[in-house]
Amino acid sequence: MVDHSKEFLKQIFQSEQLPASAKQMLEILNMESVLRIIARHGGTRLRMTAKHNNDLIDLLGDEQAKILIYHYQDIVISVPRCTKVFQEIRDDEIMVNKRKGKTLSNLAIAYQLTEVGVCLALRRAEKMEYKRRLKSRHTKTIK
């Protein structure tokens, strides 16, 4: 797995692809904690109670788990799957590895895709990279 910069993850989490419930979690938790919750519990509902929270403590650490439980106390939250967000992250990883010299067949095996699937992921990653560059140029000209 590629180590993404905080700036890249910030851009991903500010994307239109991110559901409102994930954005709400980001208001109280750090990005790493939100990613962990989504990766493990995406597509399910979690009841936030002070009791029986060992799973969250193991997943997030004591401090982040307490923040989450306090904020959503006795509420059932729906954890989004964030399929598009994770696809963007995976596509970026594929692009980084391709630029490091990995072949299409190596990437297909590593990411359990076909070579055509890798080509499609590379195309999506190029489009996203282009959009990010345009957006950063636009914000620089506004300032």
N, C-alpha and C positions, 0 to 999 in steps of 0.2 A: 504494500500500500504506500502511496506517495504521501509525504508530509506536506500538507497544504499550509500556505501562509495564512495568518489571521486575516489579512486583507482579502484573500480569495474567499475564505469562508464567510466573511462579513458580506461580501458581494452576493454570494449564494443565498445567504439568509435574508438579504434585502430584496431578493428576486420576487417577481409576481407569482412564482410557482409555490411560494411558501404559504401554507394555510394560516388563517388567523390564529388558530389555537397554538400553533408553533411559535408565532410571533409573540403571543402573550407569554408563553413560557420564557422566551428570550428576554423579556422585560425584567424577569426576576432571577434567572439562572444564567450561567455562562454558556457559551456556544458548545463547549465540549460536553457539558451535562445534558443539554437539549439533544445533541446528536446521540448520546448514549440511550436516553429514554426512547427516542424514536426508533433507534436500531433494535432495541429489545422489545418494546411494547407497542410499536406502530400498528395501528389497525385495531387496537383493543381499548377497553375502558379501564381506568384505574380509580379506585376509591382511595382518597387521601385521608388516612386516619393516623392518629399518633401511635396506635397499636399496630403490630404486625408490619412494620416498615423496614424489616431487615433487608429485604430485597433491594429497596431503594438506597439504603445506606451502603450496601455492598456495591451497588452500581454507581452511585454518585459521590459517595463520601458523606460523612456525618453532617457537615455544614450545609452542603447543597441540598441534601435530603430534607433537613429540618426547614430550610427556606421554602422548599416546594410544598411540604406538608402544611406548614403554617399558612401559606398563601391560599392553598386550595382546601383548607380544613373541612372535612366531612362532605366534600363535593366529589362527585364522580366526573372525571375528565376523560374526554375522548382524545387519545393520542393519534395524531395523523400518521400515515405511512410515509408521506413526503417522497413518493416515488420519483417525481420529476427532479427534485433536489438531489437525491442520491444518484440519479442517472447523470446529472450534470457533473457531480463529483467524480463518478466513475469515468465518464468521458474525458474529463480533464486528466485523470491518472493515465488513461490510455494514450492521450496526446503526449504527455511528459515522457512516458516510456518509449513511445515511437521515436521521439526526438533523441532519446538516448541510444537509439540503434536497434531496438527490438524489432523483429520481423512480424508481419501480419499473423503468421501461423503461431509464433510464440505468444503473441498477445491474445489470439483466439483461445489458445489453451489456458492461459493464465486467467482469463476473465470468463471462461466457459461460454464463449460466443463462437459464431462462425466467422470466417475471414470477412464475409460480406457485412456481418454485424459490427466487426471492428471498423471497417471502412465507414459505415454509417455513423458510428460513435465519433470517429475522427472528424467527419464532416460537421456533426453537431458541435463538437468542441471548437472547431475553427470558427463557426458562426458565433458562438458565445464569446470567444476571445475577441473577435472583431467588434461585437456589440459593447464589450467592456472597454475596449480601446476608444471607441467613439464616445461612449459615455464619459470616460475620464477626460478626453479632449474637450468635450462640451462643458464640463464643470470647470475646467481650467480657464476657458475663455470667458465664462460668466464671472469668475472672481476677478 
